[in-house]
Amino acid sequence: MKKITEVASISPSSIEPVLNTHINKMGEVDRFSSDELERLKIVNSGMQNIKILNVFRELRTQLLKKSEKKNFVCMVTSINSGGGASYVATNLASVFALDKAKTSMLIDANLYAASLDQLIIGDAVSGITDYLSDSGLNIKDVVYATGVPRLRVVPIGGNSEGAAEYFSSEKMHQFIDEIRTRYTDRYIFIDAPPVIDSSEARILTEISDMVVIVVPHAGATKEEVESAINIVGKDKIVGIVYNN
């Protein structure tokens, strides 16, 4: 199989790399404590395992290089369920937010294993599926501050029936365009379902500038990896991450 781009091997405990003014105005809520960040497995500047942090910093560098340092929409998906896409998406968004000259946004589009509500301080009333199905909601109604400074989350919401059609709608395209162009220092990450098993991930590929595929160590065959690459398209793939 042809090598696509930089590769990293990651796990919560052991990682091996293979491979503006708007911000100052952003309201913040309470920050996660170091213990909370550790429990949530979120990279941070004060973490003890600096090796993990440096791998995600290197991935950030590679993504910026691919995008020529312009902001982008990056979908993160796995080969199969439980492959670690949410972990990688969360920490990519977090490491971008560590840079005080940048903000990041994390969109939970994983209908089958939504997990990003835990990053929100307080209750999430509405999410992306509610926004796409309810004309009465505005973008501000589904964007939440988190315990990580400069990181915003859009949760999945409670109206997941027919989500594949919502994700392919013109309203979804307009939503992505709006949140990307409103702030040029904002980097957007989509936590998507497994690419092989879901039509939603294939749809979300179309509205993303780039895609990172997470491959669980010893959890996917060569044929499955090749199938995922073919589904996404080599022009969209910027990296493959092996998750231990």
Secondary structure, DSSP 8 states (H G I E B T S, - for coil): ----S-EEEE-SS--EEE--HHHHT--------HHHHHHTT---TT-S-HHHHHHHHHHHHHHHHHTTT---EEEEEESSTTSSHHHHHHHHHHHHHHSTT-EEEEEE--TTS--GGGGBSS-----HHHHHH-TT--GGGT-EEBSSTTEEEE---S--TTHHHHHTSHHHHHHHHHHHHS-TTEEEEEE---TTT-HHHHHHHHT-SEEEEEEETTSS-HHHHHHHHHHH-TTTEEEEEEE-
